[in-house]
Amino acid sequence: MNVSVIIPVYNEVDTVMTVLERVQAAQIPLKEIILVDDCSQDGTPDILKKLDSPLIKVFYHEVNQGKGAALRTGFAQATGDIVAIQDADLEYNPAELPKLIQPILEGHADVVFGSRFIGSELHRVVYYWHMLGNQFLTMLSNMLTNLNLTDMECCYKIFKKEILDKIQLEENRFGIEPELTAKVARLNCCIFEGSVSYYGRTYAEGKKITWKDGVRAIYAILKYNLFRR
């Protein structure tokens, strides 16, 4: 089995090349890296246009649409047996992809979620209210999916391609996380969860998620669990 890594990118001129190098260095059976630039305005597209590797595919949105839209573009282009999501901002360490992918390679799992709230991995100490918000959203999602995840909002989500092919996604922004969770839960597939480290950014360093995304996440949890069955 081989792996497609999808990297949504928006205004990550300072980090995207480091992330790309670390994904390439990760000990995984890599088939392709798919970067989707969501109309960056900081010079990121100029960097991406210089990439020249048969492993790397780059797609561009002419209008900023959000992480969910970028993931949909990437998922549609993925050809690997396994599809992994990787953020472009260095909050998550690509060196941890092998342990998350392993349960799928061994035939134990169909989907693997990362979690910042279990295990002994190191975490940068940042925003208390963000943590509380994440835990509330995970609890609400779990109540409706009947899963026992600890970090529904974690970037790291790994799928067998055949699982993704059964899902039609709609959310454009960060509502993609609860939407993916709700739709995977309805497939009754085997889901694993693994601990990951986390180097959270501050807003001064470029963090993009806001309270409005939290409100949209609540809406998405209710929409895709209660009204889209």
C-alpha positions in Angstrom: 0.0 0.0 0.0 1.2 3.5 -0.7 0.4 6.9 0.6 -0.9 10.2 -0.7 -0.3 13.2 1.6 -2.6 16.1 1.1 -1.3 19.5 2.3 -3.7 22.5 2.2 -1.7 25.7 2.1 -2.7 29.3 2.8 -0.1 32.0 3.4 2.6 29.7 4.7 5.7 31.2 2.9 7.9 30.7 6.0 7.0 27.0 6.7 5.8 25.2 3.6 9.2 24.1 2.3 10.2 22.8 5.8 7.0 20.8 6.0 7.5 19.5 2.5 11.0 18.4 3.3 9.9 16.6 6.5 7.1 14.8 4.7 9.5 13.6 2.1 11.9 12.4 4.9 9.2 10.6 6.8 9.5 6.8 6.7 6.3 6.0 4.8 5.6 4.3 1.5 5.0 7.7 -0.2 3.3 7.8 -3.6 2.7 11.5 -3.9 2.5 14.8 -2.1 -0.4 17.0 -3.1 -0.3 20.6 -2.2 -3.3 22.8 -2.7 -2.7 26.5 -2.5 -5.8 28.3 -1.4 -5.1 31.7 -3.1 -2.2 32.6 -0.9 -1.2 36.3 -1.0 2.2 36.1 0.7 4.5 34.7 -2.0 3.7 31.0 -1.3 2.6 30.4 -4.9 6.0 31.6 -6.2 7.7 29.0 -4.0 5.4 26.2 -5.1 5.8 27.0 -8.8 9.5 26.3 -8.5 9.0 22.7 -7.2 10.1 20.1 -9.6 9.6 16.5 -8.5 7.6 13.6 -9.8 6.4 13.0 -6.3 4.9 16.5 -5.9 1.7 17.8 -7.4 0.5 21.4 -6.9 -3.0 22.8 -7.4 -4.1 26.4 -7.1 -7.4 28.0 -6.1 -8.0 31.3 -7.8 -10.2 32.4 -4.9 -9.7 31.7 -1.2 -12.2 29.1 -0.1 -10.9 27.5 3.1 -9.3 24.4 4.3 -12.2 22.1 3.5 -12.3 23.2 -0.1 -8.6 22.7 -0.4 -8.9 19.2 1.1 -11.7 18.3 -1.4 -9.4 19.4 -4.3 -6.6 17.3 -2.9 -8.8 14.2 -2.2 -10.1 14.3 -5.7 -6.5 14.1 -7.1 -5.2 11.5 -4.7 -4.3 8.1 -6.2 -2.6 6.4 -3.2 -4.2 3.5 -1.3 -4.0 5.6 1.9 -4.7 9.3 2.1 -3.2 11.4 5.0 -3.8 15.1 5.9 -0.8 17.3 6.8 -1.0 21.0 7.7 1.6 23.3 6.3 2.3 25.4 9.4 4.6 23.1 11.4 2.1 22.7 14.3 2.3 18.9 13.6 5.4 16.9 13.0 5.5 14.8 9.8 7.9 12.4 11.5 4.9 11.0 13.3 3.1 10.0 10.2 4.6 6.4 10.2 3.1 5.4 13.5 -0.4 6.8 12.5 -0.3 5.0 9.2 0.9 1.7 10.7 -2.5 0.4 11.9 -3.8 0.7 8.3 -0.7 -1.0 6.8 -1.1 -3.9 9.2 -4.8 -4.3 8.3 -6.1 -3.3 11.7 -7.7 0.1 10.9 -9.6 1.8 8.1 -9.2 5.3 9.6 -6.7 6.8 12.1 -7.2 10.0 14.0 -4.4 11.8 15.7 -4.8 13.2 19.2 -3.1 16.0 21.1 -4.7 15.0 24.3 -3.5 11.5 24.9 -0.1 9.9 25.3 3.2 11.4 26.4 4.2 13.5 23.4 5.4 17.0 23.9 3.1 20.0 23.5 3.7 23.7 23.3 1.6 25.5 26.0 -0.6 28.0 24.2 -4.3 28.9 24.6 -6.5 27.5 27.4 -9.8 28.5 25.8 -8.8 26.8 22.5 -8.2 23.6 24.4 -11.5 23.9 26.2 -13.3 24.6 23.0 -11.7 21.6 21.3 -12.7 19.3 24.1 -16.3 20.6 24.1 -16.6 20.1 20.3 -15.1 16.6 20.6 -17.6 15.8 23.4 -20.5 17.1 21.4 -19.4 15.2 18.3 -18.9 12.0 20.3 -22.4 12.2 21.8 -23.9 12.2 18.3 -21.5 9.8 16.6 -21.1 7.4 19.5 -17.3 7.4 19.1 -14.9 8.0 22.0 -12.4 10.2 20.3 -10.3 12.6 22.4 -9.4 15.1 19.7 -11.9 15.4 16.8 -10.4 18.6 15.6 -6.9 17.2 15.2 -5.3 17.8 11.8 -4.0 14.3 11.5 -6.6 12.1 9.9 -5.5 9.1 7.8 -7.9 7.1 5.6 -8.0 4.2 3.3 -8.8 5.7 -0.1 -11.8 3.4 -0.5 -13.3 5.0 2.7 -12.9 8.6 1.3 -14.4 7.5 -2.0 -17.7 6.7 -0.1 -17.9 10.2 1.3 -19.2 13.4 -0.4 -17.8 16.4 1.5 -19.4 19.9 1.6 -17.7 22.1 4.1 -15.3 24.8 2.9 -13.6 25.9 6.1 -12.7 24.2 9.4 -16.2 22.6 9.5 -14.6 19.9 7.4 -13.3 18.2 10.6 -16.7 17.4 12.2 -18.1 16.7 8.8 -15.4 14.1 8.1 -15.9 12.6 11.6 -19.7 12.3 11.2 -19.6 10.7 7.8 -16.8 8.3 8.7 -18.7 7.2 11.8 -21.8 6.3 9.7 -19.7 3.9 7.6 -19.2 1.6 10.7 -15.5 1.3 9.7 -12.7 0.5 12.1 -11.2 3.7 13.6 -8.0 4.0 15.6 -6.6 7.0 17.5 -2.9 7.7 18.2 -1.1 10.4 20.2 0.8 13.2 18.4 2.9 16.1 19.6 1.8 19.6 19.0 3.6 22.9 18.5 0.7 25.3 18.5 1.2 28.7 16.9 0.1 32.0 18.3 -2.0 34.5 16.3 1.1 36.6 15.9 2.8 33.6 14.3 0.0 33.1 11.8 -2.7 31.0 13.5 -5.9 31.4 11.5 -8.8 29.6 13.3 -11.2 32.0 15.2 -14.2 31.7 17.4 -16.4 31.9 14.3 -14.9 28.6 13.2 -15.9 27.1 16.6 -19.5 28.3 16.0 -19.5 26.7 12.5 -18.1 23.5 14.0 -21.1 23.2 16.3 -23.4 23.8 13.3 -21.5 21.2 11.3 -21.7 18.6 14.1 -25.5 19.1 14.4 -26.0 19.3 10.6 -24.1 16.1 9.6 -25.2 14.0 12.5 -28.8 14.9 12.9 -30.1 16.4 9.6 -28.0 14.7 6.9 -28.6 11.0 7.6 
